[in-house]
């Protein structure tokens, strides 16, 4: 199993516990084990997991010594990958005597000369005897290379840069790789690296006439400028998220964490506004037909009263859920590792039924007292009382009734929850769908419990028609006030909807079709999917997009846009980046069967 070390803080969690958490998150191994604990822990402890610890160099510099100490302490056999310089610096101060070191060699010219022409279109003469790379390869094969050829030869020693060169010059029509030999434009190997990194994203989103041909599904047609801005926001989000936790950029792009790098006050406002909207609209609409049927005050009175009650209830609901979210929020809520199962239940039932019932009872009674004050004091003082509150008897029934209803919902949900089966999906879209199903079921339970209770109680005193009307109104209001607001504030899917699907697209920082965009970015080799999370195909690409995003945001002019793929980065002010070892990039030459793997 591959573990990305960039998200590990060895000063707060042991290697074994961190590995178990990653296995539960990415592969659903939360199923209880026979001897206690979960299946992830059982597999790690029994030696059935061979960890590939990827990216030691991505751990914050101040944590590497602690990481080596923890790695040296473990008895688990493992493979650790790192850039050479960072590893060498770390073992100088904290030796790692149990490790045998294998250092990857650079790609040779023969590897590159075999790979790039195979990926390319015919040369400018249109013949079959050469490709657009042949003049470049001829310059690189000379015994006495020119300065431009020497710079390019030094760049094309890593799979990452070779793959970038292929994407920009082999896959994009109208781009001639001969310009890579021009020392006037690219005076150093670092300038060439910056150019290829800057040109990669526009090339990846270059419209292709082949998209959708031969019966294939047509790719979404994203604007390259907007795509680069969205990717830049995602890269900057990971940078802020990681530096706040470990001091180094995070590498795992989890859907449930999108939006969590916004300020807490901004998130509270968004969650509170949506919770207010959920209850305010349904309460206002639900009160109008009730007053029209049961009173003789007329349409105008019903509309005004519905509007006032809707605004007051929305204000209370928004304040409550916004403040509670701000109090309990410590970043993004993780996806639920349980699902709701009504029939065919086996094994142990959901735990914490009494505790959840008590929590719901307390919240319900508190909410009932506040709503009672609004309806009996505030609304009636405005001359909008409708005489349907039932007087003292109604109040004595309403408060415990709302408390018992909320407690019943919480307790019932706890009883119906079962751990997610290991055989169920563990991709990001499947986790998202599972969390959404849980919220929808939660919403239905609120509607069923409150609708049935209110309908039966009022049917006894007012007849079946009145009972059906009030039961329907109470059920819908409870579903939106309790179920939807609870889902928005306290579940991963709700926060995903509120922040990543509504607020961030509304402000232009992410696309409206976010999941489609992320999956399409994987198909274009900009991102890759690792279990339940996404990652940029390489840390250097992520860091480059972070710098571009911040430069565009901090500049006084218009936002930075993606240049044409062949010319992007020609005057890139980005500081020189150090080379990375061979084998560090995804989508490298080694993935093609007709090429020799890098040594």
N, C-alpha and C positions, 0 to 999 in steps of 0.2 A: 504494500500500500504506500502511495506517495503522500507525504505530509509536508505542507508548506510551512517552513519554520518561521516565516516572517510574522505570524500571528501568535507566537509562543512567548510568554513572559516567564522565564525560568525562576524569577524571584518570587512569584506568587502561586505557581502551580507546578507540580512535579511533572516529569516527562510522561510517566505512566498515565496520570489523570488527564493530561492534555491530549494524549493519543486517544484515550477512551472517548473524550468529548468530541474529537474530530470524527471518530468512527460512528458515533451516534448521530452527529449532524449530517454527515455525508452518506452514510450507508444504512441508517435506521437500525443500528444494533443496540436498541434500548430494551429489547425483550429480556425479561428476568431470566437469570441463569439458575441452574438447579441448586447450586451451593451458595446462593445469595449474590447480590450485585446484578450486573447485566451481562449480556452476551459479549459486548465489547471488552469488558474487563476480563472475562473468562478466556477469550481468544488471545489477548495480550499476555496474560499471566501464564498460559500454557504453551506459549511460543509458536502459535499458529500464525502470527502476524510478523512478516519481515518488513520493517519500516524503512522506506527510502526518505530520509530527512533532506528535503530539497531546500537549498538557499540559506545556508548558514550565514552567508555574507549579508542577507537581508535582515538579520537580527540587529537591533540597535547596538552601536559600538559598546555602550556601557553595560550591555547585558551578555556579551559574548563570553566573558570569563565565567559568569554564573552558568551559562548554557553548557560550556565545556565541562564544568564540574559535574553538572547533572548527567551529561552524556557519559562521562567517565565512570559514574557511579552505577549506571544501569548494567544489568546482566543480559539484556536483550541484544541479540546480534542485529546490526543495522548498517545501512549505507548512508553516508553523509556527503552531500555535494556542496561546493563552495567555490567562489572565485579564489584563485591562489593567494593573492596578496592579503586579503582579510583573514584567511585561515592561518597563513604564516605569522601574521602579527598577533593573532590570538594565542597560538601555541608557544610563542616566545615567552609570554608571561604566565601561561598555564599549560604545561605540557600535557599531551594526550597520548600516553605511551602505548595504549592498546590498539591504536589505529594504524593500519597499513595504508600507505598513500599511493594512489594511482592518479597521475596527472595527464590530462588529455592533451594530445599534440594538436598543433594548428592544422587546418586543411592545407593540403599541398596544391600546387598549381594544376597538377593532373586531375585532382578531384573536381576543381572548379571548371576546368576546360571540358570535362566530360559532361558536367551537369547543366551549365547554363545554355549551351547550344541546343540541348535536348528540349528545353522549355521554351525556345524562342521561335518566332516567326521567320520566314525567309528574309534574306538581306534586301538591300535597297534595289538591287538589280532584278529582283523577282525570281531569280533562278533557284534551283534546288541544291546547288553546290555549296551554299554558305548561308549563314544567318547573320542577324544584326550584331551578334557577339564576335564574329570571326575577326574583324579588324582589331577588336580589343584583345582577343586571345593572341593574335599575332604580335601585338606590342608587348604583351606580358611574356611571351616565349623568347624574346630576344635576349641574347647574353648580356648585352649592354643596354639596359632599359633607360628610357628617358625619365625625368623627374615625375611626370604624371603617371606613367606606368608603375613606377616604384611605389608611389603613394597608394595606387589602387591595389597593387599586390599585397601590401600590408593590411589593407582593409578587408580584402576577400579571404582572410584566414579563419573567419568564424562563420558557422552556419547561419547565425542571425543576419549578418551583413550580406551574405550570398543570397539568402531568401529575400531580403529587402530589395537587392538589386534585381532579382528575378521579377518581383511584384511590380517594380517601377518601370523596368525597361523591357522585360519579356512579355508581360501581360498587358501593357498599355500601348495601344497603337499611337504612332507618331513620335515615339520617344527613342532617340538614338543613343546607345550607351557610349559611343565614341566621345561624347562630351565629358565623360568621367575622367578622361585623360588630360583635360584642359587645366593647366596649373594657374591660369589667370582667374578662373572661377573657383577652383578648388586647390588652394595652395598647400594643403597638408592633409594627411590621412584623417585628422579629426574633422576637417571641413567636409570631407567626403562622407564620413559617418553621420554628421549632422544633416547633410543633404538627404541621405537615404532615409533617415528616421523621419524627417519633415515631409518627404515626398510619399511615404508609404501610405498614410491614411487617405490622401486624395486619390492615389492610384487604386486603393482597395474599393473606393466608392465611385470610381469612374464608370459611367453607364456603358454597358456592353451590349452590342446588337445580338449577342448569342443568348442573353438572358431570356428564359422562357421558350427557347427554341427546342425542336425535337420532342415536343410533348412534355418538357420539364416544367416544374413549377416556376413561375416567374418570380424573380427576386423583387423585393420592395425597392422602389426607386427613391432613395434618400438624397437630399441635396448635400453634396460633399462638404460645403461650408457649415451647414447645420450639424451634420454628422460629427465633424471634428469638434464643434463647440460642445455637443452632448458628451462625446468621449472625454473631452477635456474636463468637463464638470465631474464625470465619474472618477477620473484619475485624481482630481483635486480632492474629491470626497474621501477617497482612500488615503490620501496623504494626511488630511486632517484627522481622520479616524485613527490611523496608526500612530501618529505622533502624539495624540492625546493619551494613548494607552501605553505604548512602548518606546516612543521617541523616534521610531522609524516608520516609513510609509507602510500601510497595510497592503496586502496583495490579494486578499480574498474579497470579492465583490458579492456580498450577500444581499438578496433582494429585500430582506426584512430590516436591513440597516440603512437603506436609502432614505435620505431626508433627516437622519438622526444627527448629522453634523450641523444642521440648522441650530440656531440658538434655542434654548429650552423655552423661552418666552414666545418665540415664533411658533414652535410646535404646539404649545398650550393654546395659543390663539386659534390655530387651524383646527385642532381637535375640538376645542370648546365651541367654535362656530358651527362645525358640522353636527355636533351633538345637539346644539340649540336648534338648528334647522330641522333635525330629525323629529324632535318632539313638538317644536312650535308649529310646523305646518300641519302635522297630523291632529294636534289638539284643536287648532283653529278650525280646520275643516270638519272635524268630528263634532264640534259643539253646534255648528250651524243647523244640521238636520234635527238634532235633539231638541233645540229650542223651537224650531219650526213645528215639530210634531207635538211636543208636550206643553207648549205655552201659546198664548194668544198675543204675544208682543209684536209679531210681524217680522218681515225679512230684514228691515234695517237694523232692528235691535239684535237679531241673531248674528248679523254680519259684524256689527261693532263689538258685541260681546265676544264673539269668536276670535276677532283680531286681538283684542286686549288680553284675553286669556292665553292665546297663542304666544304673544310677546312675553308675557310674564313667565309662563312655563318654560319658554325657550331660554330666557335669561337665567333662570335657576338651573336648568339642565346643563346649559353651557358652562356656567360658573362651576358647578359641581364636578363635571367630568374633566373640564380643563384644569382645575386646581388639583384634583386627584391624580390626573395624568402627570402633572408637573411634580407632584410629591413622590410618586412611585417610579417615575421614569428614570432609568439609569442607562440610556441608550435604547437601541431597538429591542422590542420583545422578540424572542426567538420563536420559530414555528412550534406549534403544539405537537408533542410526541404522543398524543392520544387521539382516538377517533371515537365517534358516538356509534354504539351498536345496540340496537333494541332487541333483535332476535338472534338466536343461535349463540348466545353468550356462553363462553367456556372460561375456565380459569378464575382467577380472583376478580372480584368486582372493583369498581372505582373506590378509591380511598378518600378519607376526609369528608364523608357525607355530612356528619354532624357539624364539623367546623365550617364547612361551606354554607350549611343551612343557617347557622348562627350569624355568619357574616351577612347573608342576604336579609335575614330578619332585622338586624340592626339598621342596615341601609334603607330598607323599606319603611320602617317606622319613622326614621328621620325624614325621608322624602315625603311621607304622608303628612307629617306635622307642618312642613314648609308649604306644601300645596294647600293644606287646609287653611293656613294663615292667608295665603294669596286669595283663595276663593271666598273665604268668609269675611275677611277684613278689607283687603285692598279692592277687590272687584265690587263688593257691595257698597263700599264707601264712594265709588264712582257712579252709583246708581244703576249698576248692571246686574243686580241679583235676579235670578230667574225663578227662585222658589223651588228648585229641584234638588237642593242639597240634603234634604231629609232631616234638617234640624239637628238637635243633639244626638238623637239616635243614629242618624246618618254618620255623624262624626265618630261616634263610638264604634261603629262598624267599619268605617273607612280606614282608620289608623291601623288596627290589628289586621284587617283584611289585606292591606297593601304589604304590611310586614310579612305576614304568613305567605302571601303570594310570591314575593321576592325570595324568601327563604326556601320555598318549595322549588322554585326554578333552579336556584343554586345547588340545592341538595340533589335534585333529580339529575341535573347535568353531571354532578360528581359521581353519581351511582351508575350512569350510563356510559361513562368514559372507560375505554380499554386501551392498553398500549398498542401503538401502531405495529402491525405485523411486519416482520423482517422482509417478507416476500413482496411487500408493497413498494411502490416507487420511491426513489430517493433523489430524483433530480429536482432542480429548483422549481420547475413548473408543477411537478407532482406534489411537492410540499406546499406550494401555494394553493393548489386545488384542494388539498386535504384541510388546510386551515380555513379556506372559504366555506367548505361544507360544514365544518364545525360551527362557524358563525351563523350560517343559514339555519342550521338545526337549533341553535341557541335562540334565534329570533322566533322560530316557530313554537318553541316551548313557551316562551314568554306570551305569545299570542294565545296559545291553547289554555294555559293555566289561568291567565287573567280573564280571557274572554269567557271561558266556561264558568268561572267563579262569579263574575259580575252578571252574566246572563241568568244563571240559576237563581241568584239572590233577588234580582229584580223581577224575574218571572213570577215569583211567589207573591210579590206585593203589587205589581203593575200589569200582570198578564203576560202571555207568551210573546206577543208582538213587541211590547216594550222591553221584555227581557232579551229578545233576539237583537233588537236595535242597540241596546246598551252593551250587550255582550260583544257584538261586533266592534263597536266604537272602542271599548276598553281593550279588546284584544289587539286592535291595530295600534292604538296609542302605546300600549305596553311593549309591543314588538319593536316599535321604533324608539321609544324613550329608553327602554331597558336593553333589549336585545341589540339593536343597531348601535346605540351609543356605547354600550359595553364593548361591543366588537371593535368599534373605532378606537377606543381609548386603551384597551387592555389586550388586544390580540395582534399578532404579527400581520395578519391579513388586513385588519382594520387600519393599522398605521400605514401599511403599504398603500391602501386605497387613498387614505387622507393625504399623505405626503407625496408619495411617488406617482400616484395615478391622477391626482387632482391638483395639488398645490404646485409641485415642481413643473409639470407641463404647462399649467396656467401662467407661470412666470417665465416660461421659455427655456428653463434649464434642462429639461428632459423632454423626449417626444411623448405624444399621447399614446402611441402604440409601443410601450416600453418593452414588453416581453418580446414582441416581434423584432424590435430593434436589437436587443441583446442576442437573440438566437441568430439573427442575420449577421451580426458582427462575428459570431463564432464561425459561420460559414465563410466569411470573408477573411478568416485567420487574423482578425484584429483581437478578438477575445478567444478564450477557450473555456470549456466547462469542466470543472473539477468537482465531481460529486454534486452537492447542492449549491455550490457557489460558482461564480464566474471569475476569471482572472484575465488580465491582459497577457497577450502571448509572450511578452518579455518585459522584465522590470525596466529596461532602458526605454522602451516605447511608452510605458506608463509615466515614467519620470519626465520624458520629453513632453508629453501631452499636458502634464501638470504645469510645466514651465510656460508652455504656450498659452494655456488657459489663464494663468495668473498675469502674464504679460498683457493679454487682451483686456483683462478685467481692470488692471491698474493703470492702463494707458488712458490719456485724456481724449484720444481720438476714438473712432469707431472700433468695434470689436474686431480682433484679428480673424481673418478668413483664410481658408485653405487655398493655397496657390495651385496652379496647374501642377500635376504630379511630377513632371519632368523638371520644373523650375523651382519647386518648393524647397526652401532651405538654402538657396544660393547665397543669401545674405543673412543667414540665421545667426542672431547674436548669442545663441546658446553657448555656454562655456564648454570647453573641450571635455569630452567624456573619455574615461579610461576604457581601453579595450576589454572585452569579456572573453573568457576562455572558450575554446571550441566546445560545441555540444550544449551551450547555454540556451540556445533559442529553440522555440517550437516552430514547426513548419520548415525545418531545415532541409538541406539536400538529402540527408539520410532517409527521409520518408519516401523517396522515390525508388522503386525497385531497380531501376536501370543504372543507378549510381552506386559507387562504392561508399560504404559508411565511413564517417570520419574516424580517424585512429584515436 
